[in-house]
Amino acid sequence: MTVLRKDASAISNFFDRIEAGLGKRGSSFMDLDAISHDADGDRFLVREFKEVHEVMSDAQRRTLEALAKLPLVTVWVVRRTSVPDILAWLSLSSGETECLTIDQYRDYVRRWWMCR
């Protein structure tokens, strides 16, 4: 069983237990932190947020990489760093990486919404 949340009674853990053993070998049950849908362009922005020392599982990485290959889907992995107000940002859709201030990150999100 995959424990997705530290709280054993979390809803994700509840459904992970229900679905245990259903699926193919090498597949996984995981959650995504944020998905925005732009109804005007029928686009999706997927964000996975990680704490400074949190590790992404191979299954989660493979899932996010597969999503990033889909048309109209943008996938970002955003990690809080040990430096206050700085985020490590990775776009799985474009391969770009950089460290951003919170204001810069907000600008990236704003620009995503402005694209068509």
Secondary structure as GFF3:
##gff-version 3
##sequence-region A 1 116
A	DSSP	alpha_helix	11	18	.	.	.	ID=ss1
A	DSSP	beta_strand	34	38	.	.	.	ID=ss2
A	DSSP	beta_strand	43	50	.	.	.	ID=ss3
A	DSSP	alpha_helix	58	68	.	.	.	ID=ss4
A	DSSP	beta_strand	73	80	.	.	.	ID=ss5
A	DSSP	beta_strand	86	91	.	.	.	ID=ss6
A	DSSP	beta_strand	97	101	.	.	.	ID=ss7
A	DSSP	alpha_helix	102	114	.	.	.	ID=ss8
###
